[in-house]
Every structure is written in C-alpha cells, then in structure tokens.
Amino acid sequence: MSLIYKICDAAIWKDAVTEGRFRGAGIDLEDGYIHFSTASQVEETAQRHYRNRPDLVMVAVETDGLDIVWEPSRRGDLFPHLYADLPVASAVSVVPLTCDEDGVPRPDSGYPTA
C-alpha cells in the first residue's frame, strides 16, 4: 500500500464525504490539481502552509487506482499531484490536527514516518 497525505479544513473534507469526492481546496482549485505530500514531506507542509490554522485534518490516501503525477517542488523534491477529483473512498484514514505551542498543526499520534 502506498500512502500520500492531504491536509485540509475539516469542513471541506466533511463536504467531500457528503459528495463522495474531494475537488480540492484553496490552492488546489487555483492550481488545477490537488496537492499531496509523502510521509517524509507532510510535516514540513504543515509547518510552511498551515501554521496557526484550527480545524484541520490530515487525510491518508491510498494511491492505487489514482493517476498520481510526481512533480518537482520544494528543493526539487517530487511531490504527488492529482489532476482530477479524489474519490473519498481512496482515503484510508482521517485524523484531526491540533496546533502545538508553535502553531504547527500535528496529529495526536504524530506524523507518519517515511
């Protein structure tokens, strides 16, 4: 099983579950694809882009059956992108994130290891 991760507002994910698909949020809609991170990238993504934001979730997504495109981003690292809606059935877990004393959102059980 190959997992990638999406951090988003809990309300947006709740709407996606109701609809059966996640269309993206904010930057995803602007860029025309859904931004994901790998296990080794997701904590830095939270630090850089989601600091001091309440009511977030981290969605773990199984990549089987998805047309994931790997493209360079930070420091030339390849990041997973999806140029389509994400079927919510591809999510294997959804965990809430809570901001730590530095404002970095973190799951209670910690970030996944690479």
N, C-alpha and C positions, 0 to 999 in steps of 0.2 A: 504494500500500500504506500503510495506517495502522497504526502500531505503538503498543502500550501495554506497560507493564512491570510485572512482579511480582517482588518479592524474597521468597525463602523459604528454608527449610532445604533443603540438598541432599538429605537423606534423604527428606524429604516429597515433593520433586519426583521422586526416583527411584521411590518407591512409586506416584506418579501415572502415571508412564510405564508401569509394570507393569500398572496397572489400565486405562490408556487415558484416564483423566480425572483432573483435579485438582479436588478438592472444596473446597479452601481450607485455611488453616492458622490456628490460634490465633484472632486477632481476626476473621478471615473467618467462622469457624464460629460465633463468638459473635454477630456482627452479622447473619448470614444472607445475606451476599453476599461476593464476592471483591473485595478492594480492589486497584486497579491505580493506576499513575501514568503520566503522559505523560513524554516525553523531558525536558521542562523541569522536571518535578516529582520525578523518581526520585532524584536525588542528595540533595535535602533529605529525602525519605522515608528514605533510608539513614541520614543523619545523625541524624534525630529518633528513629527506631524500631529501628534495627539496630546501633547502636554497640557495639563490642566483642563481637560475636557471630561465632563461627567457623563455617565450613562452610555458607556461604550461596551461593545462585546468583541471578542476575538472568535472568529469562525474558522474552524479547521475544515478544509475541503479536500476530498479525495479527487485526484486528478484523472483517474481512469475515465475514459469516455469524453473528456473535455479537450478541446483544441487549444491547449495552452501554448502561447508563443513566449519564448525566452528572449528578452531584450536587455541590452546594457543600460544601466542607470548609475547609481552611486558608485563612484570609483571604478566604473566599468563592470561591476558585478552584474551578472544576468539575473533579471527579475521575471517572475511569471506574470503574464498578462493574458486576459481573456477578452477577445473581441466579439463577445456575444453575451446574452443574459446567462446568469448562473442558475441552473436548476437547484432549488433549495435541497432537493434530495441528495445532492452531492456533499452536503455538509455532514460531517461525522460528529462534530461537537460544537457547541456554542457556549462560551464561558464569559461571565461578566468581568470587566476590568475596573479596578479601583485605583485612583491616583495615590501614589506614595507621598512622602513628605516633600519630595522634589517636584511633584506634579506629574510624574511619569505614570501612565496607566499600566497596571500589572494584574495578571490573573492571580488569584489566591494561591494556586498550586505552582506558580512560577511559569516562565516561558518554556516552550519546548526546547529540547537540546537538538543540536544539528546531527 
